Amino acid sequence: METTDTALAAKDIIGAPAVTEAIQELLLRAERQPDVELLVATFADPGAVASELNNDNNQVLVGRRGTGKTHILRVLATRRQGLTVYLDLRQLAQTPRVGEDQIPPAVRVASIFQILLRAIGDRIAEHVATLSGEKARRASAALKVFWDATATISREGEIISQERSNTSTSNASDSIGATLGPRSAVSVGIAASETESTSERNTVRGGRATAQLHFADVDQTLRALMDASELTRLFVIVDEWTTIPYELQPLFADYLNRALFDNPQVTVKIASVAYRSSFETPGQHNTRIGLEAGDDFTFVELDKYFVYKRAPDRVARFFAELLWRHLSVESALAAWQQRIQPKRLWLFTRGSTSPHEQEKLVIEELRDLFRKLGDNFMDERATEYMRAEFRVDGPDALVAAMFTGRQGRNGTFHELVQASQGVVRDFIYILSKAYAEAAQRGSPKIDKESVADAAGDWHSQDKKQKVSQEQAGAFGRVVDHVIKHGDSDLFLIESELERHEIVEALYDLRLVHLIQRRIRLPEAPTTEYTQYAIDYGTYKQLLSNRPRDQRDIPTVDARASKEGSGAPSHGVIVPRGIVTGAG
């Protein structure tokens, strides 16, 4: 049962060494967390999104930066049957000269795609290494054939470049080179003259490569490899899609389509940002190049689960669960680490004398112990620790202990959730700053003023710094109009402006937040509007000149803004000219 002595719990929580260390260690990016088990232990499902993704269908998870796409997909990978391959395109797309426009698009894309295929091969090789006897022999032979298929680039049936050795000494003019791991070196050549290298079976012949992969060979050899390795399902996660240059994305999608999407035993999940993504483009003779939404894959929209103004209580519950899972697990780990006596370190360190190495080994041993004892062990021990140390045993008790005000829409925690506008990364940063300010003041709880100050700092330090002069001008015009003519942070624009580059940029930068689409007003029934909210940090700063009792942002439930209702919660209409700067 949750404690009712929240005053004592709050005093103990704010400034407690283990909690302070846990707050400081909260990572803004899930891909920086090497411990998958810790990601699983701290995962909170924002709604039905995990269920939407937990299937064998090819899907694209879209959401703004910082909404938790990577965390969701990495946790999902632990729940799927079969072999999982996690691919971060920021690493794969570092192939030299991929961003150079003078290189033919097909060659630029092929250089990335070959590395992706080799990464899949390397992951399967790890599985093959666990086999023995005849199974291992068959799988190893199939793996070699797959690697050969992924190492070839051709033009009209002629082999242009083939790599099969550990090193590459090819010096063909204008060649692109990319190395992946000890097993192979991958290169894509644009050869102007005949060149021979000393690498085994490596040739480059005259002519200009168009970098056409033998997709049929890749598909067939992958199927054969999965069969020989006794793999019934390959689960491929492609993260950071927008790392690929926008103009190359449809072609990269086409390569994925040809090589992987026809295989019923392969499932592909892609994480991307909607306004920065391009999955298909028109081809010749009314054909399409790339992946077609609805036919080849379906979209899963993450942002819709985080719209505070449409479902404030549900969104607040999610962030309370997220806070509890992160803080309880991280605090417990920090406390256990601090309590281990130096005289007992020999149990874990195996003779290591470096304090830093000792610390790392202790944590690794603890987490290995958790894994051996079962999936729920870390959660159970973390709950026991929080109950014993702070008299809280769940999300509601933790929120009541850490934040001022009653639990509800007028409380400080709801203010924090509204300030983050549904972006997990923003929530973590604002929480960290507000916690530090409360601890420095010796305050037993985090108050609204600390949240507002932290949100303003985040706006100035992160968001404002990334805005161009044109974007800043448009944002200023919109804000001025809303402040002058509206009575809340909400506003409407014509729906067709939603794809305007300025609106897309402001949304992507998290300066405006999409609330609801397809709104029609009685006074303009033929016009469709999209509803947005001004960023909390900006709006809160503008309210700072008002009397203290008038500084709260109205908590409007946008679900009341139904089509044709004309409810005041729609917000003020911002004319097209103010958005675009025309006229």
TORROVEX-310766 format. One line per 5 residues: number of its first residue (from 1); for each residue x, z, y of C-alpha. Coordinates in steps of 0.5 Angstrom, whole numbers. Layout:
<sites>
NUM = X Z Y; ...
</sites>
This chain:
<sites>
1 = 0 0 0; 3 -2 7; 5 4 11; 1 6 17; 7 10 20
6 = 9 3 24; 12 7 30; 17 10 26; 18 4 22; 19 0 28
11 = 24 4 31; 28 4 24; 27 -4 24; 30 -6 31; 37 -5 31
16 = 38 -3 24; 45 -6 21; 42 -10 15; 36 -13 19; 41 -15 25
21 = 46 -18 20; 40 -22 17; 37 -24 23; 44 -27 25; 45 -30 19
26 = 38 -34 19; 40 -41 19; 37 -46 23; 38 -52 18; 36 -51 11
31 = 42 -56 9; 47 -51 11; 45 -46 6; 49 -48 -1; 45 -43 -5
36 = 39 -46 -8; 36 -39 -11; 36 -36 -4; 32 -42 -1; 27 -41 -7
41 = 27 -34 -5; 26 -35 2; 21 -41 2; 14 -40 5; 9 -46 3
46 = 6 -48 10; -1 -50 6; -2 -55 1; 4 -59 2; 8 -57 -4
51 = 2 -58 -8; 1 -65 -5; 9 -67 -6; 9 -63 -13; 7 -70 -17
56 = 11 -76 -20; 8 -81 -14; 13 -84 -9; 12 -80 -2; 15 -80 5
61 = 15 -73 8; 14 -74 15; 15 -68 21; 19 -67 27; 26 -64 27
66 = 26 -57 25; 19 -57 21; 22 -55 15; 22 -62 11; 29 -61 8
71 = 27 -53 5; 21 -56 2; 24 -62 -2; 30 -58 -4; 25 -52 -7
76 = 21 -58 -10; 27 -60 -13; 27 -54 -17; 20 -54 -20; 20 -61 -23
81 = 22 -63 -30; 27 -68 -31; 34 -69 -27; 34 -68 -20; 38 -72 -15
86 = 39 -69 -8; 42 -75 -3; 43 -73 4; 44 -80 8; 48 -77 14
91 = 53 -76 9; 52 -83 5; 51 -87 12; 58 -85 14; 61 -91 11
96 = 66 -94 16; 63 -100 21; 56 -99 18; 54 -98 25; 58 -104 28
101 = 53 -110 30; 58 -116 28; 57 -114 21; 51 -118 17; 46 -113 16
106 = 46 -114 9; 53 -112 8; 52 -106 12; 46 -104 8; 49 -105 1
111 = 55 -101 3; 51 -95 4; 46 -97 -2; 52 -98 -7; 54 -90 -5
116 = 47 -88 -6; 47 -91 -13; 54 -88 -15; 52 -81 -13; 46 -82 -18
121 = 51 -84 -23; 55 -78 -22; 49 -74 -22; 47 -77 -29; 54 -76 -31
126 = 54 -69 -30; 48 -69 -35; 52 -73 -40; 58 -68 -40; 53 -63 -43
131 = 51 -68 -49; 55 -68 -55; 57 -72 -61; 53 -79 -62; 49 -78 -56
136 = 55 -77 -51; 58 -83 -54; 52 -87 -53; 50 -84 -46; 58 -85 -44
141 = 58 -92 -46; 51 -93 -42; 54 -90 -36; 60 -94 -36; 55 -100 -36
146 = 51 -97 -30; 57 -96 -26; 59 -103 -27; 53 -106 -25; 53 -102 -18
151 = 60 -104 -17; 58 -112 -16; 56 -115 -10; 55 -123 -11; 53 -129 -7
156 = 49 -134 -11; 51 -132 -17; 59 -131 -16; 62 -125 -16; 65 -123 -9
161 = 68 -116 -10; 68 -112 -16; 71 -105 -16; 72 -101 -23; 79 -97 -21
166 = 80 -90 -18; 83 -93 -12; 82 -100 -8; 88 -104 -5; 84 -109 -3
171 = 86 -112 4; 81 -117 5; 80 -119 12; 74 -116 15; 73 -111 9
176 = 69 -105 9; 71 -99 5; 68 -93 2; 70 -88 -3; 66 -83 -7
181 = 69 -78 -12; 75 -79 -17; 71 -84 -21; 70 -90 -17; 72 -93 -10
186 = 66 -98 -7; 68 -103 -2; 64 -109 1; 68 -115 3; 67 -120 8
191 = 73 -125 6; 76 -130 10; 81 -132 5; 83 -131 -3; 86 -124 -4
196 = 88 -121 -10; 89 -113 -11; 93 -109 -16; 87 -105 -18; 84 -106 -25
201 = 79 -113 -25; 79 -113 -18; 78 -120 -15; 76 -123 -8; 74 -130 -8
206 = 74 -135 -2; 67 -135 2; 63 -130 6; 59 -125 2; 52 -124 3
211 = 52 -117 0; 46 -119 -5; 46 -114 -11; 44 -116 -18; 38 -111 -17
216 = 35 -113 -24; 42 -111 -27; 41 -104 -23; 34 -103 -26; 36 -105 -33
221 = 42 -101 -33; 39 -95 -30; 33 -95 -35; 38 -96 -41; 42 -90 -38
226 = 36 -86 -38; 34 -87 -45; 41 -86 -48; 42 -80 -44; 35 -78 -46
231 = 32 -77 -39; 25 -78 -39; 24 -77 -31; 29 -78 -25; 27 -74 -19
236 = 31 -77 -13; 30 -74 -6; 33 -78 0; 33 -73 6; 35 -75 13
241 = 32 -82 13; 33 -83 20; 40 -83 20; 40 -90 18; 40 -95 24
246 = 33 -96 26; 34 -104 25; 37 -103 18; 31 -98 15; 27 -104 13
251 = 32 -107 9; 35 -101 6; 28 -99 4; 27 -106 1; 34 -104 -4
256 = 30 -98 -6; 24 -102 -8; 28 -107 -12; 32 -102 -15; 28 -96 -16
261 = 21 -96 -15; 19 -101 -21; 22 -96 -26; 16 -91 -28; 21 -86 -30
266 = 24 -85 -23; 20 -81 -17; 23 -82 -10; 21 -77 -5; 24 -79 2
271 = 24 -74 8; 24 -77 15; 21 -77 23; 15 -81 24; 17 -84 30
276 = 24 -86 28; 22 -89 22; 21 -96 20; 20 -98 12; 18 -105 13
281 = 18 -111 17; 15 -119 16; 19 -123 12; 19 -131 11; 12 -134 8
286 = 8 -128 10; 12 -124 6; 14 -116 7; 21 -114 7; 21 -106 5
291 = 16 -101 2; 9 -102 4; 5 -95 5; -1 -94 1; 2 -99 -4
296 = 9 -97 -6; 8 -90 -3; 4 -85 1; 5 -81 7; 5 -73 7
301 = 5 -71 14; 8 -64 15; 6 -63 22; -1 -62 21; 0 -56 18
306 = 3 -53 24; -2 -54 29; -3 -47 32; -9 -49 37; -13 -52 31
311 = -12 -46 26; -8 -40 30; -10 -35 24; -7 -39 19; -1 -42 22
316 = 1 -34 24; 0 -32 17; 5 -37 15; 10 -35 20; 9 -28 18
321 = 10 -30 10; 16 -34 13; 19 -28 17; 18 -23 11; 21 -27 6
326 = 27 -29 10; 28 -22 13; 27 -18 6; 31 -22 2; 37 -23 7
331 = 37 -15 9; 37 -13 2; 43 -17 1; 46 -15 7; 45 -8 5
336 = 47 -8 -2; 53 -12 0; 55 -6 5; 54 -1 0; 58 -3 -5
341 = 64 2 -5; 71 -1 -5; 74 3 -11; 68 -1 -15; 70 -8 -12
346 = 75 -9 -18; 69 -10 -22; 67 -17 -19; 74 -19 -15; 78 -20 -22
351 = 84 -18 -18; 83 -22 -11; 86 -18 -5; 83 -22 0; 77 -18 3
356 = 74 -24 5; 74 -27 -2; 72 -20 -5; 66 -20 0; 64 -27 -3
361 = 65 -26 -10; 61 -20 -9; 55 -24 -6; 56 -29 -12; 56 -24 -17
366 = 50 -21 -14; 46 -27 -14; 48 -29 -21; 45 -23 -23; 39 -24 -20
371 = 38 -31 -23; 40 -28 -30; 34 -23 -29; 29 -27 -27; 26 -32 -22
376 = 22 -26 -19; 27 -21 -19; 30 -22 -12; 23 -22 -9; 22 -15 -13
381 = 28 -12 -11; 28 -14 -4; 21 -11 -3; 23 -5 -6; 29 -4 -1
386 = 24 -6 5; 19 0 2; 24 5 1; 28 4 8; 23 2 13
391 = 16 4 10; 14 -3 10; 12 -7 4; 9 -14 6; 8 -19 12
396 = 3 -15 16; 6 -9 16; 13 -12 18; 9 -16 24; 6 -9 26
401 = 13 -5 25; 17 -11 29; 12 -13 35; 8 -10 40; 0 -10 41
406 = -5 -11 36; -5 -16 30; -9 -22 33; -9 -27 37; -7 -23 43
411 = -1 -20 40; 6 -21 41; 7 -24 34; 2 -29 36; 5 -31 42
416 = 12 -32 38; 8 -37 34; 5 -40 39; 12 -41 43; 15 -44 37
421 = 9 -49 37; 9 -50 29; 17 -52 29; 20 -47 24; 27 -48 27
426 = 24 -46 34; 21 -40 31; 28 -38 28; 31 -39 35; 26 -35 39
431 = 26 -30 34; 33 -29 34; 34 -28 42; 28 -24 43; 30 -19 37
436 = 37 -19 40; 34 -17 47; 30 -12 44; 36 -9 40; 40 -9 47
441 = 35 -5 51; 34 0 45; 26 -2 45; 23 0 38; 19 -7 38
446 = 19 -14 41; 15 -15 47; 11 -21 50; 16 -21 56; 22 -22 51
451 = 19 -28 47; 17 -31 54; 25 -30 56; 27 -33 49; 23 -39 49
456 = 25 -41 56; 32 -40 54; 31 -45 48; 28 -50 53; 33 -50 58
461 = 39 -50 53; 36 -54 47; 30 -59 49; 32 -60 57; 39 -62 55
466 = 37 -68 51; 32 -71 56; 34 -77 59; 32 -78 67; 26 -83 65
471 = 24 -78 60; 24 -72 65; 21 -76 70; 15 -78 66; 15 -70 63
476 = 15 -68 70; 9 -72 73; 5 -70 67; 6 -63 68; 5 -63 75
481 = -2 -67 74; -4 -61 68; -2 -56 73; -6 -58 79; -12 -61 75
486 = -13 -57 69; -14 -49 67; -10 -49 61; -4 -52 57; -8 -58 54
491 = -9 -65 56; -11 -72 54; -8 -79 54; -11 -85 52; -10 -86 44
496 = -6 -93 45; -1 -89 49; 1 -85 43; 6 -90 41; 9 -91 48
501 = 16 -90 48; 16 -85 53; 10 -81 49; 14 -81 43; 20 -79 46
506 = 17 -73 49; 14 -71 42; 20 -72 38; 24 -67 43; 18 -62 43
511 = 17 -62 50; 9 -64 48; 6 -62 42; 0 -67 39; -6 -62 37
516 = -12 -67 35; -13 -75 35; -19 -79 36; -23 -75 41; -29 -78 45
521 = -32 -76 51; -39 -76 53; -37 -79 60; -33 -84 57; -35 -86 50
526 = -32 -92 49; -25 -89 50; -21 -86 45; -16 -80 47; -11 -76 44
531 = -10 -69 45; -3 -65 47; 0 -59 49; 5 -58 54; 11 -54 51
536 = 10 -47 51; 17 -45 55; 16 -50 61; 8 -48 62; 10 -40 61
541 = 16 -41 67; 10 -45 71; 6 -39 70; 11 -34 72; 9 -34 79
546 = 2 -31 78; 0 -24 77; 3 -21 71; -5 -20 68; -5 -28 69
551 = 1 -30 65; -2 -31 58; -3 -38 56; -10 -39 54; -11 -38 46
556 = -16 -44 45; -18 -46 38; -18 -54 39; -23 -54 33; -28 -53 38
561 = -26 -60 41; -31 -64 36; -32 -71 38; -37 -72 43; -38 -65 45
566 = -34 -65 52; -32 -58 51; -27 -55 56; -22 -54 51; -20 -61 51
571 = -16 -61 57; -15 -65 63; -15 -73 62; -8 -75 65; -8 -82 67
576 = -4 -88 64; 0 -89 70; 2 -82 71; 5 -83 63; 8 -89 64
581 = 10 -89 71; 7 -96 73; 2 -96 79
</sites>
